[in-house]
């Protein structure tokens, strides 16, 4: 059977539906009330919406992209299995950069070459590399050593990775960094990214 790179993701957001680049179904059968079910579906839709928009931007039309296809399915299944999107979305965005050949080193400054160690690094949507405190540009935001360490953690299988409540902030730092770089390389804003700020 020939490998496939195109399929359809259907997700619900409010009263409208969109079909995107991957397929996933999710069930709310275990939810005990309609309000809980709606909250869960809305939450899952948030992650799936961003995943599908990224895929739409980076996948070439009518071309086989087997690694990206597998990443899409894995991410959709993990969002469903976990009932949340924070970790799967960050993992997906990180590996989208890796597969695209866009992931820069996370351990040293692009300008002076100094290793960050435990110090903060700095990033923005205008530069596709990290800067140290001495070389940082105006408007750059920090990413902690704990945030950068998720890059090493993401070398493991997604279903083997967990995140503690204390690690959510560093996880978000990495996610926002790689989403900035995806926007930079695709030269387009991710419109669904605004949904992340309300969830």
C-alpha positions in Angstrom: 0.0 0.0 0.0 1.4 3.4 -0.9 2.1 5.7 2.0 -0.4 8.5 2.7 0.3 12.1 3.7 -3.2 13.6 3.4 -6.2 13.0 5.6 -8.8 15.0 7.5 -9.0 16.3 11.0 -12.4 17.3 12.2 -12.8 19.3 15.4 -15.4 21.4 16.9 -15.0 25.0 18.2 -18.1 26.8 19.4 -20.8 26.3 16.9 -18.6 25.8 13.8 -16.6 23.0 12.4 -13.3 22.9 10.5 -11.7 20.2 8.6 -7.9 20.3 8.4 -4.9 18.1 7.7 -5.2 15.1 10.0 -7.8 12.8 11.3 -8.9 12.3 14.9 -12.0 11.5 16.7 -12.5 12.0 20.4 -15.2 10.8 22.7 -16.8 12.5 25.7 -18.6 9.4 26.9 -16.8 9.4 30.2 -17.9 13.0 31.1 -20.5 13.2 33.8 -22.3 16.3 32.6 -22.9 18.4 29.5 -20.9 21.3 30.9 -17.9 19.1 31.7 -18.2 17.6 28.2 -18.3 21.0 26.5 -15.3 22.2 28.5 -13.3 19.1 27.6 -14.2 19.3 23.9 -13.4 23.0 23.8 -10.0 22.3 25.5 -9.2 19.5 23.0 -10.3 21.7 20.1 -7.9 24.4 21.1 -4.8 22.1 20.8 -6.1 20.4 17.7 -6.8 23.7 16.0 -3.2 24.9 16.5 -1.8 21.5 15.4 -3.9 21.5 12.2 -3.0 25.1 11.3 0.7 24.4 11.8 0.4 21.3 9.6 -1.4 23.3 6.9 1.4 25.8 6.9 4.4 23.4 6.7 3.1 20.3 4.8 3.6 20.6 1.0 0.5 20.0 -1.0 0.0 16.5 -2.5 3.4 15.3 -1.4 4.2 12.4 0.8 5.7 13.5 4.2 5.6 10.3 6.2 7.5 11.5 9.3 5.2 14.5 9.6 2.1 12.4 9.0 3.2 10.1 11.9 3.8 13.0 14.1 0.3 14.4 13.4 -1.4 11.2 14.2 0.7 10.7 17.4 -0.1 14.2 18.6 -3.9 13.8 17.9 -4.0 10.5 19.7 -2.1 11.8 22.7 -4.3 14.9 23.0 -7.3 12.5 23.1 -5.7 10.0 25.5 -4.5 12.6 28.0 -7.6 14.8 27.7 -5.3 17.9 27.5 -3.1 19.6 24.8 -0.3 21.4 26.6 2.4 18.7 26.4 1.4 17.2 23.1 1.2 20.6 21.4 4.7 21.6 22.6 6.1 18.2 21.5 4.4 18.6 18.1 5.7 22.2 17.6 9.2 21.1 18.7 9.4 18.2 16.3 7.9 20.2 13.4 10.9 22.5 13.7 13.3 19.4 13.9 11.7 17.7 10.9 11.9 21.0 8.9 15.6 21.4 9.7 14.8 24.7 11.5 15.7 23.8 15.1 18.8 25.8 16.3 21.0 24.8 19.2 19.4 25.4 22.5 22.6 25.5 24.6 24.5 28.5 23.4 24.2 32.1 22.1 24.0 32.6 18.4 25.9 35.9 18.6 28.9 35.2 20.9 28.8 31.4 21.2 28.6 31.4 25.0 26.9 28.4 26.6 23.9 29.3 28.7 24.4 26.7 31.4 21.7 27.4 34.0 21.2 31.0 32.9 18.2 32.3 31.0 18.4 32.5 27.2 16.3 35.0 25.2 14.2 34.7 22.1 11.7 36.5 19.9 9.7 36.1 16.8 12.2 38.2 14.9 15.2 35.9 15.4 15.4 32.1 14.8 18.2 31.6 17.4 18.7 32.1 21.1 20.7 34.9 22.6 22.4 35.3 26.0 21.8 38.1 28.4 24.6 40.1 27.1 23.6 39.8 23.4 19.8 40.0 23.9 17.8 42.3 21.7 15.1 44.7 22.7 11.7 42.9 23.2 13.1 39.5 23.6 11.5 37.1 26.1 13.4 34.7 28.4 13.4 30.9 28.2 14.8 29.3 31.3 17.2 26.3 31.6 14.2 24.2 32.6 12.3 25.2 29.5 15.3 24.4 27.2 15.7 21.0 28.9 12.4 19.9 27.4 14.2 19.7 24.1 16.2 16.8 25.5 13.1 15.3 27.1 11.4 15.4 23.7 13.9 12.9 22.3 11.8 10.3 24.2 8.4 8.9 23.0 5.6 11.3 23.7 3.6 8.7 25.6 6.5 8.2 28.0 6.8 11.9 28.9 5.0 13.5 31.8 4.9 17.0 33.1 4.5 18.1 36.7 2.4 21.2 37.6 5.7 23.0 38.5 7.0 22.3 35.0 4.1 23.9 33.1 5.7 27.4 33.0 9.0 26.1 31.5 7.0 24.0 29.1 5.0 27.1 27.9 8.3 28.9 27.5 9.6 26.3 25.1 6.2 26.1 23.3 6.1 29.9 22.8 9.7 29.9 21.6 9.2 27.2 18.9 5.8 28.7 17.8 7.6 32.0 17.3 10.2 30.2 15.1 7.5 28.4 13.1 5.8 31.7 12.4 9.2 33.2 11.4 10.1 30.4 9.0 6.6 30.1 7.5 6.4 33.9 7.3 2.8 33.9 8.6 1.1 34.3 11.9 -0.7 31.4 13.5 -4.2 32.7 14.0 -5.3 29.9 16.3 -2.4 30.7 18.6 -4.6 33.4 20.2 -6.8 30.6 21.5 -4.0 29.4 23.7 -4.1 32.5 25.8 -7.6 31.8 26.9 -7.1 28.2 27.8 
